[in-house]
Amino acid sequence: MRFIRDGVRGHAWFMLSLPALLAAAMLASPSAHASDGTITITGQVTANTCTINAGGTSSANATLVLPTVSTAALSTVGSKAGATPLTISFSGCSTGLTGATVYFEASGIEDFTSGCLSNTATASASNVEACVMNLDGSSAVLGKPSGSQGVTTATLTSGAGSQTFLVAYYAANAAATAGAFSSQVTYSVIYQ
């Protein structure tokens, strides 16, 4: 290595030899990795699916108002109260579709222990969540991957069908205290 000084500007410059540059490049290169497998990803995108109406509206969006309940109805952990139906209807479905499954997207407000939705209201009731259930009372476990939520599939006949859920208050960790309740969930529909 030679040191050269630029006397005019007072800058020092280093001139490296070719072997020194090659050695530096070899030290900086990443180490080789062997592959252990291949993942093939497949899917299908359809041009048309179904028109979706939620909660009796002419839109895929809905607001569900749960009834006012007493804290006594939610006095023990795991108790549910105020079950209210929510129907998601499918119409004008593409030919060949036979089923539609609602998938509740992860939104960050799920309680991964209970699988229910946390309360996000200000001046909120504490220890209260909202659980989405199938009509048979089995809970849809929100926050789980598609196919693992326990949601039943709606049968599509002649391009139409519907799926009705129940949404209820749930006493999460202790007896509920009085206050407001608010939450929301985003959903997608998986077609078969």
C-alpha positions, -999 to +999 in steps of 0.1 A: +000+000+000+013+034-009+004+067+008+000+097-014-005+132-001-022+159-022-003+189-011-026+214-028-057+206-009-042+188+021-062+156+015-046+122+020-055+095-005-047+058-002-039+037-032-046+000-027-030-028-046-051-053-066-044-082-042-056-061-013-088-053-031-095-089-039-089-100-003-113-074+010-140-085-015-136-121-004-141-112+033-172-092+025-190-118+004-219-138+020-214-174+029-231-200+007-263-216+020-277-250+010-314-252+002-336-275+022-368-275+002-391-258-022-426-243-016-449-242-045-477-216-042-509-220-062-543-204-062-570-190-084-584-155-090-619-153-104-633-124-124-667-125-107-677-140-074-709-129-055-727-098-044-724-096-006-750-081+017-744-080+055-768-075+083-798-069+061-782-040+043-775-036+006-738-034+014-710-058+025-705-034+055-729-035+085-733-022+120-746-047+145-762-032+177-760-056+206-787-053+233-780-036+266-773-063+292-768-063+329-734-069+345-751-098+363-754-116+330-716-114+326-707-121+362-687-152+356-657-157+334-668-174+301-704-164+303-721-150+272-751-127+269-771-107+243-766-131+214-777-112+182-780-127+147-759-114+119-766-127+084-742-124+055-760-131+022-746-140-012-764-135-045-755-133-082-727-158-077-706-169-106-716-202-122-697-232-107-694-218-072-709-242-046-699-227-013-688-195+005-669-193+038-666-161+057-630-156+069-625-131+098-593-112+091-568-106+119-571-069+129-550-067+160-579-064+184-586-101+188-580-118+221-559-148+210-568-166+242-606-164+238-608-159+200-631-130+206-629-093+198-616-069+224-635-038+235-621-006+220-647+018+233-638+048+254-653+047+289-656+010+282-670-019+301-640-039+314-636-077+309-661-076+281-654-089+246-676-099+216-676-134+203-688-144+169-705-178+168-720-202+144-758-208+148-751-240+168-733-219+194-698-230+185-674-200+185-656-188+155-620-184+167-609-151+153-572-145+147-567-180+134-557-188+098-583-195+072-598-230+076-589-230+114-616-206+126-644-232+129-667-212+106-693-233+087-695-229+050-727-215+033-740-236+005-746-218-027-776-230-047-786-213-080-760-186-073-772-176-039-769-185-002-764-171+033-745-176+065-760-165+098-738-159+128-745-150+164-725-122+181-726-120+219-710-103+248-684-125+265-670-121+301-633-125+294-611-125+325-633-116+354-668-103+360-678-075+336-681-039+348-705-014+333-696+008+304-697+011+266-688-016+241-674-012+206-654-034+183-651-043+147-638-070+124-630-072+088-639-102+068-632-118+034-651-145+016-634-177+004-654-194-024-655-230-033 
